[in-house]
Amino acid sequence: MSVSEDLQIKSLELRKQMLGAIYQAGAGHTGGSLSCLDILIVLYNRILRISPERPDDPDRDRYVQSKGHSVEALYVVLSNRGFFPAAELDTLCQYQSHFVGHPTRKIPGIEQNTGALGHGLPIAVGMAIAGKLDNKDYRVFTLLGDGELAEGSNWEAAMAASHYKLDNLTAILDVNTLQITGRTCEVMNHEPLEDKFRSFGWAVTTVDGHDFQALEEAMASPLEVGKPTVVITRTTKGKGVSFMEDVGSWHHGVPSEEQLQTAMAELDKKLEAAKGRLTT
Amino acid sequence: MSAPAPSLFSEAAASLIKETGLKLGRPNLEVFAETALELARADRDVLVVTSDSRGSGKLKPFGEALPDQIVEMGIAEQNLVGVAAGLASTGKKTLAVSPACFLSARALEQIKNDVAYSDNPVTLVGISAGVSYGALGSTHHSLHDLAALRAINNLTILVPADNFETAEAVRQAVNLESPVYLRFGKAAQYDLPGNKPFQIGQARPLRSGKDILFIATGETVIHAWLAAELLHKEAGIEASVLSLPTIKPLDTEAILEGARTCSAVVTVEEHMVNGGLGEACAGLFMEAGVHKPFQRIGIPDEYTVTGSQADIFRHYGISMEGLSQAAMKLIPKT
């Protein structure tokens, strides 16, 4: 078994759970949640120094989800990691539920309320500065979407992060190349991303955002002493379900019953194959 | 730039000040900076975050004394507030300091989401508030901030009047463990009379009378107090004056009690009349069934005339003369 086969299975199982929850809620950001799920699986199972038993540990690593709309991916990963029972997700977006359509601190394990874009990186910079001031060794991670990079506040924070040499900070970009209106490069081109971040004083690496091993290697430690790290992940919006992959309308599309069944059957088939590989 | 405080006053007002023995204090801005330094010396978790504002915030001595407790963000208010929220989330008692006009408008979404909604106990310090920047013009005035921020849940709003209220407001805000917006100006202020200790959420009665109630906040309070003295001296009219250093949560009990026992009410604020203290009081009176002759005095719905803070105050009737005339018109003739 390769180091990441267990994550491969988890990835398929959590995709199923997430689609089920979105279908039941009748709402959700399906495409972007599927594009960043693998990143979160690696973060929460291989990288972050966190514990469901001590969610307020002052020495814990911090994760702030700037692309808050992909909260369904975060919910299933946190639940899988033991922060709350999976059954609680049945209330997603229902009347009086704590499971809102964007992250809130009402849910154990969630650090900050996010959802308006361009907010995660400044908050993460603040957390990282605090870590430096207190000589703590915790790390701070934040996940941004590529469409979100048009928000100017990100670039204010990017400047501050390198100014203060925040090598305890890692920003992860989920570059699925699509936003509501269409291709991100056509709506507001952000390329060349690597050059932009390098010129802002960041250490940059680019990986396949669905390659567990590459993700783990990229996030395992800061890339360079004295510089913040950005991990540019090339991802597929709607990843894992053929008819959702790279289709913009699945940004906040909710599957019909028939579409859900088709998606589940497809994921089951992949799951069977993955488990087969595990036993042989 | 703005003229210093004494020019706020007409000759008649200056003479009344002399007669009543009021003492001229210092700018609230200086008191803020000193109090912040005092708190930070005692507690290394107290941090100041600035947006190229350590000069205008009188924080140079702070920066020299405690360089590890001041964080510069450059001219980037959105980042200032986001970073302050991140710092506060780790337990830092964070003061985010920036001119009120920029802090409360440019970073409004960060205040709403990162500070208030996420419940990060940042003290947002809006310096040179209201029309303190005077002739620099409307880009630099904050006449919207109380209205905008009153509509945000989980945010205490403090507008101290004099040096005493300012020092207490800073001390209590930093230790409140919930988000605060604190704003003040930069002209020297007279020390107000009044013995009631400062407590967040409580009005401070400065004077008691049955004919008219002035409910005033921040740097307008002194003018209301002088108007009350003038009315007493020249017309035998007895006025109550409530200083309201907390705009949110409102001290509803003190305001309603004051209004019930007076014949008319005037509210005074260095803010546009839309959505500020006056409207907050009006809503309170309507719901409580307290129907008294009532007037809001502040900046009307327009970009202000050019001038110093003093000129602008006088132009819109925020003066001893303007407020006493408004009161005379409002008090029912018997």
HADDOCK unambig.tbl for C-alpha pairs under 7 A between the chains (distance, minus, plus):
assign (segid A and resid 112 and name CA) (segid B and resid 118 and name CA) 5.74 0.50 0.50
assign (segid A and resid 113 and name CA) (segid B and resid 113 and name CA) 6.92 0.50 0.50
assign (segid A and resid 113 and name CA) (segid B and resid 117 and name CA) 6.79 0.50 0.50
assign (segid A and resid 113 and name CA) (segid B and resid 118 and name CA) 5.11 0.50 0.50
assign (segid A and resid 119 and name CA) (segid B and resid 82 and name CA) 6.64 0.50 0.50
assign (segid A and resid 122 and name CA) (segid B and resid 79 and name CA) 5.37 0.50 0.50
assign (segid A and resid 122 and name CA) (segid B and resid 82 and name CA) 4.79 0.50 0.50
assign (segid A and resid 122 and name CA) (segid B and resid 83 and name CA) 4.99 0.50 0.50
assign (segid A and resid 123 and name CA) (segid B and resid 82 and name CA) 4.74 0.50 0.50
assign (segid A and resid 123 and name CA) (segid B and resid 83 and name CA) 4.81 0.50 0.50
assign (segid A and resid 123 and name CA) (segid B and resid 85 and name CA) 6.01 0.50 0.50
assign (segid A and resid 123 and name CA) (segid B and resid 86 and name CA) 4.24 0.50 0.50
assign (segid A and resid 124 and name CA) (segid B and resid 86 and name CA) 6.04 0.50 0.50
assign (segid A and resid 125 and name CA) (segid B and resid 83 and name CA) 5.86 0.50 0.50
assign (segid A and resid 125 and name CA) (segid B and resid 86 and name CA) 6.96 0.50 0.50
assign (segid A and resid 126 and name CA) (segid B and resid 83 and name CA) 3.93 0.50 0.50
assign (segid A and resid 126 and name CA) (segid B and resid 84 and name CA) 6.05 0.50 0.50
assign (segid A and resid 126 and name CA) (segid B and resid 85 and name CA) 6.87 0.50 0.50
assign (segid A and resid 126 and name CA) (segid B and resid 86 and name CA) 4.15 0.50 0.50
assign (segid A and resid 126 and name CA) (segid B and resid 87 and name CA) 4.63 0.50 0.50
assign (segid A and resid 127 and name CA) (segid B and resid 86 and name CA) 4.64 0.50 0.50
assign (segid A and resid 127 and name CA) (segid B and resid 87 and name CA) 5.16 0.50 0.50
assign (segid A and resid 127 and name CA) (segid B and resid 90 and name CA) 6.58 0.50 0.50
assign (segid A and resid 130 and name CA) (segid B and resid 87 and name CA) 5.62 0.50 0.50
assign (segid A and resid 130 and name CA) (segid B and resid 90 and name CA) 6.90 0.50 0.50
assign (segid A and resid 153 and name CA) (segid B and resid 78 and name CA) 6.11 0.50 0.50
assign (segid A and resid 153 and name CA) (segid B and resid 79 and name CA) 6.11 0.50 0.50
assign (segid A and resid 156 and name CA) (segid B and resid 76 and name CA) 6.33 0.50 0.50
assign (segid A and resid 156 and name CA) (segid B and resid 79 and name CA) 5.99 0.50 0.50
assign (segid A and resid 157 and name CA) (segid B and resid 79 and name CA) 5.84 0.50 0.50
assign (segid A and resid 160 and name CA) (segid B and resid 73 and name CA) 6.68 0.50 0.50
